[in-house]
Amino acid sequence: MANSTALNSDHTSMPAQTPIGWRDSSNHYGRISRALHWLTAALVTLQFTVVLAWRGMGENAITLLLASIGPHGSLGFMLLIVTLARLGWAWINRKQRPPCPPGLGGRIARLVHITFYGLLLWLPALAILRQYGRGGTLRFYGMELLPEAKRDITWMIAPAELLHGPLSWLLCGLVIGHIAMALVHRFWFKDKVLERMMGSRDR
């Protein structure tokens, strides 16, 4: 009887886990924020995988397959839509999201996230503006969104020609740094920053 009581006591002392809700909370991001976050991560990863594969191997069966799975323009358009959705959802949940850590680290994290959002908006926007300025067809997985036209609007083309490449590599560097810091928080600081986006919620 004593052993049974002790086992029951140990069981009840463990923190109960409740499912993550749809909305954000002060401790965790909800299902929608998590889905949008990991969808963004998948799209960015596929985008750079296709680009680096083409640069490294040129045209072959593998790169053609990757390009068919993730056409550069289509992925960019999807990233623009997903980023707009993330911004809208962040605004809706602005009063109940996990706060940034205090101090300099928190200010840097906030600046990095703002830069992320800016790049994820401006990179596809600049590419679409360039495509329109050139009169080229804009397609989304074969569906024509913008028909071909005869035009050459320099002020639309020039910004993308100048900035699209450097800003893309800046985004790549931020992604690598973001992953590295997430691992540092998990294995070095041993805090619960990573669990906000991945872990379950304590009751």
N, C-alpha and C positions, 0 to 999 in steps of 0.2 A: 504493500500500500504506500509505504514511504517512497519507494523508487518510482512508483507511478505518479505520485504527487510532484516529485522532483522533475520528472520528464515533462509533465504538463506545465510546471512553472517555467522551465527553460523554453518551452514552445511559445508560451504567451509573452515571454520577455523579448522575443525577436520582433523587430519592427515590421508591421504589416505593410504589404505593397498594394497600392491601388492603381488601376489603369490610368495612363495619361489621358487627359481630356482633350477636347478639340481646341480650346482656348489656352493661351499662355497663362502662367502664374508667376509669382515673385521668385519661385525656386526652379521652375522647369519651363521649357518651351513645349507647347502643345503639339497635337498631331499635325495640324496644318502647317505650322512653322517648320516642323521637322521634315515634312514631306517636301516643302518648297526648298528648304536648305539642301537636302540630299539630291533633289532633282537638279538644282543648280550645280552641285558638285559633279554629278554625272555628266551633265552637258558640257561643263568646262573641261573635264577630263577627256571626254571624247573629242572635243574640238582640238585640243592640243595634241592628242594622240594622232589624229588625222594629219595635222600640219607637220608634226615632227616625223611621222612615217614618210610623208611625201618628200620632205627635205632630205631624209636619210637614205631612202631607197628608190626614190623616183617612181615612175609609173610601172606597176606590176600588179599581179593578181591580188595581193594583199592590200595594197593601197587603194586599188579600185573598189575592193569590197568595203573597206573602211569608209571611203568617200560616198558609197551608195547608202551605207548605214547612217552616216552623219555628214551630209552635204554642208559645206562651210556656211553658206548663206542661210540655209534652213536652221542650223543650230544657232546661229547668231540671232535670227528672228525669234526663236523660241526663248533664248536667254533674255531678250528684251521683254517679252511678255511675262516670263516668270519673275523677272526682277521687278516689274511694275506691280505684279500681284504681291510680291513680298513686301514692297513698300506700303501698299495699301493695307495689308494684313498687320504690318508693324504699327501703322497709325491707329488701326482699330484697337490693338492691344497695348498701346503706348503706356497706359497707366498700370499695367499688371505684368510687364515683362521682367525677367531677371535683370537686376541692375549691373552696371559695369563695376568692377572692383574699384575701391577707393585709391587715391594717390596717382602717381605718375603712370603706373602700369595700366590703370583703368582709362586714363586719358589717351594713352597710346593705342589701346585696344579700340576705343571709340573712333579715333582718327583712322585707324586701319579699316574698320568696318564701313565708315563713310566713304573712304577711297574705293573699297570693293564695290559698293553700290554705284558710285560715280562711274567707274570703269565699265561695269556690267550694263550701264545705260548708254554711255557715250560710244563705246566701241561698236555695237551693232547700229546705233543711230548714225554714226559717221559713215559706216559701210553702206547703209541704205541711202543716205544722202548722196554718196559718191555714185551709187548705181543709178539713182534717178538723174543725177547731173550728166552722166554718160549716155543716158537714154537706153540703158541695158534692161533686159527682162529680169524682174525679181520673182523668183519661184520659191515655193515652200513645198518640198517633196513632190515636185512635178506640177503643183497647182500654181497657176500664174496669178501673182498678186499685183504685178506692175508690168504692163505691156512694154514692148520695145518701142522706142521713139527716136527720132533724129534730133538730137540736141547735144550741146557741149557747154555746160554751165561751169565755168572755171571755179567760181567761189564755192560751189558745192563739192567739187572734186578735190580741190587743193587740201582742205583740212584732213581728209582721210588719207590722202597720199603722204602727208607729212607726219601724222600722228598715229595712224592705225597700228603700224608695226611696233614702234617703241612702247605704246600703251599696252599692247598685247603682251609683250615680254615683261612689262611691269606687273601686269595681272598675274602672269605665270610665277614671277618671283614672290608676290604676295601670297599666292596659294601655297607655295612650298613653305614659306614662313609661317603661314596659318596652321598648316599641318604640324610643323615642327613645334610650335608653341603649344598646340593641343596635347602633343605627346609629353612635352615638358611639364605641363600642368598635371597630367595624369601620373607620370612615373617619377618626377622629381619633386614637385610641390605636393603631390598626392592630395590635391583638393578636389572639389566636385564641379569644376568648371565644365569638363567634358560631359559629365553626367547630365547637365542641363539639356543637352541636345540628344543624348543617347540613352541615359539611364531611366529607370522607372521611378515612380514617385512614392515617397514614404507617406504613410497615413499620418 
